[in-house]
């Protein structure tokens, strides 16, 4: 602004000078002398030139000042712009600061909310952790057990002229699942579920058939064991449990879970050179409970329940550094076993026709229920000589109940006057087992040798034998005085290897010779040719594919030991009592061998 004022002043001065230098109007005056006029004019011009020079100098100074002023103005303008920018930045900073303050306040508020939420969640998590720890502690006392097995198997039994001896192929699956563990310091418990039909305790297999229907799963085990901390040498188990004593398939199929009670006394010896353990067990097994009314109406057992009692003495010995011997000796007495021959249709999962028959020649008439052969889900009624599921005796008597034997009743039996079935023998097992293991130079390839001798001390003196009568019309055989007690069983099983770690292998061979009444057929091994009265060979191999997976192969090669004994298992179409039949088996002949081949894949968890 000052520069503009100075410029205006300069312009006014220039105007005045021009006015002064302009030619004045001539005045009419008196003439003056020329010299004097010229001199006056020179003086006037000189004075004007001086004034012009002075003004020119002032103009130059003014221009210089204007340039300085312009520069100062530009600088001032730049400073003002910079100041404005700074002011804007400060304003923005202030605004940002205010926004940040708002944001900080908001964050503080949200943080407070989050902290409160986290605190509440932490308290809730602590409570849940306590509950989870309690649950984990409870569940930690138990362990899950079970396995899944897929099996393919084939049957081959042929002889000349047999039109019904067709090969059989089937696939099966087995699932077992359960848990066991500590209820507290003194009590253990376990529960197990398994597939398998309800009427057959000797198998947990389910055949892949019946139009994709669902398979049965039932309670396989449920027990409680008392094993006090203060007396570890003693334990008592009650319920439905796995075998606690040494036994083989000679007396019970591996899938059988006995029911009742077991008391065990066991003592380890660390410092004794040979004897490492001694144990004693007592068993009370309950296999049939009946009401007095129903039992009396059938004239059986006088209303008594059926059970087995016995004991086992065993131990673990180490005669040599490379030899471990585990011996056991069992005595087991079965009381009132005839219940297995007169079971209900429900017990064998059969269909009861609901009708009654009368025993001929009885006065007053004796009646009893008649059970048809059509099975339910289970195996149904087994066949016995003179029973409803086989040709009837000449008297026309019918059996008054179902025979409980899923794999066939091969013991000697007879019918009383009321048509009720009875075992010819009583059953008192005396079973000696010697289980040996010998170390070799290879830790994964021990030699295993199991030897067993079993004798039914209460077997009948003589069995029923078809060759005595050779009757055509009456299939009920007579006792053969030339044959002694059919009470013995001999078994040997030798193998090399073990099944503990991945890639472990084991292969072996087993031999069994079991006479007709050596054991009750109702619970015999289900995979062999027959429960009793058999000659059986078995070749097997196992490979531990993974830590929890095993592949196995088994070849069962067996036949009936004496096909002429009553209730002997026979190949299709064989005839024993009519020599006119095309498939008559002459005395002294043998039943054709039955071959059964199994391939298994087993996953264990």
Secondary structure, 3 states (H helix, E strand, C coil): CHHHHHHHHHHHHHHHHHHHHCCCCCCCCCCCCHHHHHHHHHHHHHHHHHHHHHHHHHHHHHHHHHHHHHHHHHHHHHHHHHHHHHHHHHHHHHHHHHHHHHHHHHHHHHHHHHHHHHHHHHHHHHHHHHHHHHHHHHHHCEEEEEEEEEEEEEEECCCCCCCCCCCEEEEEEEEEEEEEEECCCCEEEEEEEEECCCCCCCCCCEECCCCCCCCCEEEEEEEEEECCHHHCCEEEEEEECCCCCCCCCCCCCCCCCCEEEEEEEEEECCCCCCEEEEEEEEEEEEEECCCHHHHHHHCCHHHCCEEEEEEEEEEEEEEECCEEEEEEEEEEEEECHHHHHCECCCCCCECCCCEEEECCCCCCCCEEEECCCCECCCCCCCCCCCCCCCCCCCCCCCCCCECCCCCCCCCCEEECCCCCEEECCCEEEEEEEEEEEECCCCCCCCEEEEEEEEEECCCCCCCEEHHHHCCCCCCCCEECCCCCCCCEEEEEEEEEECCCCCCCEEEEEEEEEECCCCCCHHHCCCCCCCCCCEEEEEEEEEEEEECCEEEEEEEEEEEECCCCECCCCCCCCCECCCCCCCCECCCCCCCCCEEEEEEEEEEEC
